[in-house]
């Protein structure tokens, strides 16, 4: 089920089944892929459904290669879900070279590990997670192809009337978090060059689904009758099913030295308008504070749209799905994006 149901999702399993549903194009691409897969940092928000999407696509293509997932798995439910859907899991501290060395070989590695929240209180750990862990993984899997996640936080804030930063926009992070992510990218670029590793770096802004993301952040404030700060007045987002697919298809762009690809939706969205659409769906009038700045953190993903096609989920469909989910009092992940923090302090 690629389409978002008109009346939302009935439970977590239905939602995750949708978020992990591959398109025919992805199935066709993975039919030709050889070698096993490994998702590093797969216990987070996107990892479980992305790994499941890869497993589904490979199964439908008749490709018997294995899919594995490594993480600390602080959320035991994520590990149980992966195992239940045919994905072998490994508990691993990716800063531990010996532990990473003991992971099984893989030909296709998705690096999803990173630290965003807590960087202001423990910056040294965040830098280790965002720069040292990539080095450990790149050394261990020097014979693999790698898709590594990054973020639009490596870009400068741009005028809201622009289309956003494209892959050729010079990097200019506004925060220590953004600089640490640029360090992650440079680490993968280095190992891509010296070991001839095909790498694609995915700069994502922002993945959203019914349990977390910018839509859930805004809807939560609307439901709580809390003012929505308009200082970061514009944003991009992409529905997580589409983000999962575009990231997996980014293996086709991996080269040495590493390539960059932005992944997000096709629209620059005004936070006020998006909130009003959510408020209408929730039958609650949103309350606002502040005025939109002239600049925002915006991605231009036209390159990925040319290669992979436009995201299949529309903004209206995503808004309706989140509203249905929250009105039904289904669970959320309790992980706010803090997209509105213009100083990058998370």
N, C-alpha and C positions, 0 to 999 in steps of 0.2 A: 504494500500500500504506500505508494509514493505521495499521493495527494493527502493533504491534511483534511480529515473528516469535517464535514460542515458543522457538526455539533460537538467537535472536540474529541478528546480521548477519554475512554471510560476508566482507565487505570494505568499504572506505571508500565505494566507489560505491554499494553497496546501502544503507549507512547514510545517505548524503547524499540518495539518492533518496527514502528514507522521510522524512527531516527536511524535505524540500521538497514533500511531497505535500499538496495542498490538499483541503479538504472540499468537498462539493457546495454548502454554504452560502457558502463564500468564492467559489467559481466564479460563483454566482448574483449575489453582490454586485459582483464586478469586471466582470461583463457590462455593468453600467450606468455604469461609470466612464469618463470621457473624459479625454484628455490623457496625455502621456507620464509615465513614472516615473523617479525618480532616488534611488538609495540612496547616501547620503553616509557614508563610513567603512565601506564594504562589504567590506573586506578582513579584518575581524576574525573572531571566533568564530561569530557568528550571521549576518553579512551575506550570505555566499555562498548559504546554503540559503534564507534569507528572500527574496532577490532571485529565486532559482530558483522558489520557490513562487509568487511573483507572476507570473512568466513562464508557468508551467504553467497557473495559473488563468485568466489572460488568454487563452491559446491555446485552452483548452477552452471558454471562453465565446465564442470567435470574435471577440475584441476585439483589433484589430491594433496597438494603441498600443505604443510602444517602451519597453523597460526598460533603464536605464543604471545604472552603478555607478561611483562615484568614491572613490578611496582612494590612499594612498601605495603600497599593494600591496607591502609588504615581503616578503610571502609570494607568490612568483610562481605557486605552484600554485593559489592562490585565484583569481587573475586568469585563468589559463588555463581553470579550471573554469567560471567565469562566461561567458567568451567561447564556450566549447564548447557551452554551453546557451542561446545566443542572446541574451546580454546584452552590450551594448557597454560597454567599460570606459575610464576616463579616470584617468591618474595625476595626482594633484592634492594639493598642500599646502593644506589648508582654512584655514590662517592667512594665506594669500596671497590678498589681495582680487582681484588681477588674474587669478590662476589660476581662482578661483571665478567671476569675471565671465565667463571664457571657456567655462565649462561650458554645454552646451546647455540651453535652456529646459525646464522640467518643470512639470506641473500637480500632481503628487503626489510629495512629497519625504519620505523616511524618513531622519531624522538619527540615526546610530548611533555617531558619533565621540565619543571620550572618553578620558580618561587616569585610571587608577586606580593601577596599580603604578608605584612610583617617586615618588609624590607627597611622601613624606617626604624624599627626597633632592633633588628638583627641583620644589618647590611652585609656583614662578612659571610654569613651563611647563604644569603641570597646570591652573592657574587659567586660563591663556590658552586651552588646549585645551577646557576645560569651560565657559568663559564668552565668550571673544572669538570663537572659531570659530562658535558659534551665532549671534552677531550678524552675522558676515560672511554666513552662509548665509541668515539671515532677511531681511537687506537684499536679497540677490541674488534670492531667490525670493519676493518680496512678493506675487506673484499666484498662489501655489500654496497647496495644503493641505499641512500638515506634521504628521507623527507624529514626535515627538522622544523618544528614550529617556532615562530617568532611572533612579533606583534607590530601593529602600526605605531606603537609608542616609540619606535626608533625614528620616526619622521618628525619634522617640526609642525607646529600648528600653522594652518594655512587659512586664507580668507574663505569665509563660508560660501561665497559666490563661486569659488573654484570647484572643480570636479574632485579635488582631493589629491593626495600625493600618489604618483605612480612609481613604478620600480626604478625609474631614473632620477627621482627627486633626491637630492643630497640628504643624507641622514643628519639629523640634528635633534637628538633627544632633549626633552625639557626636564628630565628627572633622572635620579640615580637608577630607578627601575629601567628606564629606557636605555641608559648607557650599559647596564648589565646585559640587556637583551642584545644590544649591538655587539657586546663582547662574545655572547653565544654565537652570533652569526660569524664573527671573525674567526672564532675557534673552528667552526665547521669549514669555513672557507680555507683556512690554513691546511687542515688535514685533507681536504679535497684536492688542494694543489700538490702537496708533497707526496700523497699516497694515491693520487689519481682516482679518488672516490667520487662517483657521480652523486651530487647532492642537489636537492631543491629545498630552498628555505621559504616557508609559507608565512607571510606576514598577515595575520588574521585580525580583523576588526568587525564586529564582535560576534561571536557565536551565541545564538539564543534558542531556547526551547521553552517548554511550558513550565519548567521547574527552576530555571535561572536565566540570567541575562538581562539586558537593558529593559526589555519589556516587563519582566517580572519586577525589576527594581522600581520602575515607574508605577506599575499597577499596585504594588505594595504600598507606596506612598498615597496613592489615590484612595485606596481602601481604608487606610489609617487616617485619612483626612489631614495628611501632613503636606506642607508646602513643597512643591517641586522647584528646585533651584535651576534657573534658566541660564546660569553663567556659561556652562558648556551647552550652548544652545542648539548644536547640530551634531549629528552622529551618523554612522553607518552600522548596519548589522546584517547578518545572514543567518537564516534558519539552520539549525545544527545538522539536519539531514543533508542539506546542500553543502555545508562546510565539510562534513565528513567525506562526501563524495569528491569534492574538488581537491581535498588534501590527498586522497588516495590516488586520484588521477594525476597528481603532481609528480608521481614517479616517472611519468612519461617526459617530464621536463628536466629531470636530473642530469647534470653534466659536471664535468670537471674543467675549470674551476666552477664553483657552485653557482646556481641560478637563483634568482629571486622571483617570487610570484605573490602578488597581493590577493587575498581571498576575503571578499565581503559582498554585500548586496549591491544592487545597481543604482540605489537612490541615496542622495544626501537628504536626511530627514531632519526637520525642525522638531526639537524636543517638545515645544508647545503643541504643535499640531499632532504629534504622535501621542502625547498625553491626552489630548482632547478625544482622539479616536478610541483610546483605551477607556477613558471615562464614559464615553457614549456606550461602549460595549458592557461596561460594568454598572451603568445607570447611576454614576456618581460624577458630579462636577469636580474636576481637579482644581487645586489651589496652587498658585505660582508665587515665586519670589525671585527678585533679581531681574536683570536684563541680559539678553544674549550678547556674548562677546562677538567681536568681528571675525574672530578666528576660532578654529576647532581642530580636533584631531580627526582627520578624514582620509580614507583610503580610496584610491581609484583602482578598481579591479577589472578594468576593461580588458586587460591582457588575458586574465583567466576566463572571462566571459567569452572572448573570441575562441579560446581553445576548448573550453568545457561546456560552453553554452551558458545562458543566464540561469541564475538560481530558479528552481521550480516553484518554491513557495513565495507567494506575494506577501507584501507587508500587511494587507488586510486579512489574509488567511492566518498569518502569525498572530496578529492582534486578537482575532477571534478565538484562536486556540488557547492563548494565554488567559483570556477573560473567562472562557468556559472552564478551564482548569481551576482557576482561583475561586470562581463562584461555586464550584462543586466541592471546595475545601480539600482538594487533593494536596499532597505534600510538595513542598519546595526543598531545594538543597540548602537554603540558608547561606548562600555565598554571593553577596552583592558584588557587582562589578566595580563599583565606585568610579564609574565612567565620568562623573561630574567633577572629579578632583583635578582641577587645572594645574595644580602644582606637582602632580604625579606622586604624591605621598600616600602610599597604601599601607 
